[in-house]
Amino acid sequence: RIRACYCLGLISRAERADLVCIQTIRNHFAHNLHVSFEDPGVSESCHRLKMITPLLHGQQVSKRVRFERTVCMLSMLIVQRQEEAAQSRLQVRTDLASDLLSTQCPLWDDHDSV
C-alpha cells in the first residue's frame, strides 16, 4: 500500500521512507514477544524516522516518543490529504448518455446514492 500511494503521488519520498520505518517497527512488535524500543532493529528504525526531526528543534526524545510523534504527524497529513482529494474529485460528466454509462459501468445505476 505504501508503494502504491507513492507511485500514485499521494505521498512524498520522505513520507514513504518514514512509513516504511513505521511498518518495520510494527512488524518487530507483531512478530516478537519480548521486544522494546531499545531492541537494535527497532532502535535503528526509530533513528531513521526523519520527518519529525525539524519539529523537535534539537530536543532529545526517547525512541518511543519519536515513533509516536511521527505516527501522529503522518496520520494527520494523510487524513488532510484524503480530505483535499475528496474535495477535488472529478464530477460525473452530464454530457454522456445515461444508457451508455449504464452499459459501460455496472455501478452507474447506483450513482444517485453517492
Contacts in CASP RR format, 6 or more apart in sequence:
PFRMAT RR
TARGET T0000
AUTHOR 0000-0000-0000
METHOD contacts of the structure
MODEL  1
RIRACYCLGLISRAERADLVCIQTIRNHFAHNLHVSFEDPGVSESCHRLK
MITPLLHGQQVSKRVRFERTVCMLSMLIVQRQEEAAQSRLQVRTDLASDL
LSTQCPLWDDHDSV
2 11 0 8 1.000
2 16 0 8 1.000
2 19 0 8 1.000
2 20 0 8 1.000
2 23 0 8 1.000
3 16 0 8 1.000
5 11 0 8 1.000
5 16 0 8 1.000
6 13 0 8 1.000
6 16 0 8 1.000
10 81 0 8 1.000
10 85 0 8 1.000
11 19 0 8 1.000
11 78 0 8 1.000
11 81 0 8 1.000
14 50 0 8 1.000
14 51 0 8 1.000
15 51 0 8 1.000
15 74 0 8 1.000
15 77 0 8 1.000
17 48 0 8 1.000
17 50 0 8 1.000
18 49 0 8 1.000
18 50 0 8 1.000
18 51 0 8 1.000
18 52 0 8 1.000
18 70 0 8 1.000
18 74 0 8 1.000
19 74 0 8 1.000
21 45 0 8 1.000
21 46 0 8 1.000
21 48 0 8 1.000
21 49 0 8 1.000
21 70 0 8 1.000
22 49 0 8 1.000
22 67 0 8 1.000
22 70 0 8 1.000
22 71 0 8 1.000
22 74 0 8 1.000
24 41 0 8 1.000
24 45 0 8 1.000
25 42 0 8 1.000
25 45 0 8 1.000
25 46 0 8 1.000
25 67 0 8 1.000
28 35 0 8 1.000
28 39 0 8 1.000
28 41 0 8 1.000
28 42 0 8 1.000
28 45 0 8 1.000
29 35 0 8 1.000
29 42 0 8 1.000
32 39 0 8 1.000
35 42 0 8 1.000
36 42 0 8 1.000
37 43 0 8 1.000
37 46 0 8 1.000
37 62 0 8 1.000
37 63 0 8 1.000
37 64 0 8 1.000
37 67 0 8 1.000
38 63 0 8 1.000
42 63 0 8 1.000
43 63 0 8 1.000
46 63 0 8 1.000
46 64 0 8 1.000
46 66 0 8 1.000
46 67 0 8 1.000
47 63 0 8 1.000
49 66 0 8 1.000
49 67 0 8 1.000
49 70 0 8 1.000
51 70 0 8 1.000
51 73 0 8 1.000
51 74 0 8 1.000
52 66 0 8 1.000
52 69 0 8 1.000
52 70 0 8 1.000
52 73 0 8 1.000
55 69 0 8 1.000
55 73 0 8 1.000
56 66 0 8 1.000
56 69 0 8 1.000
61 69 0 8 1.000
92 111 0 8 1.000
98 108 0 8 1.000
101 108 0 8 1.000
102 108 0 8 1.000
102 109 0 8 1.000
END
